[in-house]
Structures are given as C-alpha cells and as structure tokens.
C-alpha cells in the first residue's frame, strides 16, 4: 500500500488491506494497539521495503553517531 497502488486496488483488495492492518477498528482501539506495540519495542514494518523498522533504524544508528561526533 504505497501511494498510487491504493487507488488502483479493487474494492475487495482495499477491504482486505484495511482488515489486515486493523483500520476497521475504532480509532481508540487502533491507538491502544499502537501504544502497546510501541511500548513493547515493536515499531512495525516499512510499507516501502517490507522490513522491520527497528532493524532499519538499528542499521543507521552507528552511522548517525559517527557523523554527529
């Protein structure tokens, strides 16, 4: 689900995607799940690369520290 891909999906594909990501849940429930995952260290995954966000950040931290020193 990146950019224009969502526009070209069929209604069934959109509904399946929304269900998969819990977008049909009330906003309060979505936010509760988000906070719970965040506090447990689960930052989710990147829609662009499909990789775990914590892994991507972990790869970049050493270079960020090196550049800031």
N, C-alpha and C positions, 0 to 999 in steps of 0.2 A: 504494500500500500504506500507507494511513493508518488507524490504529485499527480500526474495525469492518469496513472494507472487506475485510480479510483473512479474517474469519470467514465472510463470505457468498460467498467465491470457491469455484468448483468445484475439485475435486482437480487437474484438468488446468491450470487457471489458476494455482493455487498452485505446482505443479511448474514451470511456465513462468517464473513470477516468481522462484522460487528459483534456477533455472538462469541467468536473465538477470543476477542480482546475484551469482552465484558462491557461493551459500550451500550448494551441494552439495560444494564443495571442502573438504578438511580444514582445520581451524582454523588450522594453521600456515601453510598456503598463503594463506588469507584474510588473515591478519595481515601476511604478507610483501607481498601486493599493496597493502594499506592503507598500510604504511610507505613503499613505493616511490612510491605516488601522492602521499602527504603530502610526502615529500622533494622531489618534483618540482613542488610547488605546486598540485597537483590536490586540492582539498578535497571534490570530489564535487558532488552537486546536492541540493537540498532536496526531500524527498518531498512536502511540503505545497504548495510553489509551483512546483516543477519547474525552478527557476532554479539557476544555478551559485552555490554557497555563497560562493566568493571574490568574486563580483560583489555579493552581498547584503552581505557584510562591508565591502567597499570603499565601498558607499553609506553605511554607518552610521558609519564611522571619523571623517569630518570632524565630524559632529555630536557624537560621543563626545568628541573632542578639545576642541571648543568648550565643551561642558558641563563638562569637567574643568578648564578654565583659570580 
